[in-house]
């Protein structure tokens, strides 16, 4: 495989990961199409780590004000009357616990039995429709400032469902937030903030696997992948937040339905590639 093909492989995977990580359209559903439509091999752990680092930097940079407020609230975590930053830290902590527990308990199942095109297709379609229902029937009356610990726990349990490939972490958490009555931009904002500890944990685990393989050195392709994921994720987040300030999730629902049906067609042999 020549250098040009490898470079195209890296560019495409980094852009897919960066764009779809924060949009409610399922990154795993899109990544599943890559080996189907091409003869490219798996990108490997090094690329996985690179794009995770890129997307983590992107969400941290985009929401730097929230991150700064949370850092300012660290020293007030244990006070009875904590400030907004401390409350946000506690809410993100509560929201992260379910996915960590589920990830540890179901690691082998997720890596094997659930990682099929059929599962990805049904999850892409089903949870896409659920997002449409939530956006259609739910009230739009609450902001992040109104969040309670029970809300954070519900969002955390929803995030654990994203361990099912095709569900979309951002999609299912935005769905749950809409069912809880949060405004669309606030649902997206908290969903993206929830990704910070989740992506960080995933990146650390991948990095440990890479270190155990004695292949932890950063390569030029990994740097390119990380940078592309960073830039594309920033653009995707900015575009999503701008859209949700004036419209709803229906375009993403329609897109997921089309993608899910296409994946089902491929999985069950109705579409021959």
Buried (B, 14 or more C-beta within 10 A) or exposed (E): EEEEEEEEBBBBBBBBBBBBBBBBBBBBBBBBBBEEEEEBEEBBBBBBBBBBBBBBBBBBEBBEEBBEBBEEBEEBBEEEEBEBBBBBBBBBBBBBBBBBEBBEEBEEEBEEEBBBBBBBBBBBBBBBBBBBEBBEEBEBEBEBEEBEEEBBBBBBBBBBBBBBBBBBBBBBBBBBBBBBBBBBBBBBBBBBBBBBBBBBBBBEBBBEBBEEEEEBEEEEBBEBBBBBBBBBBBBBBEEBBEBBEEEBBEEBBEBBBEBBBBBBBBBEEEEEE
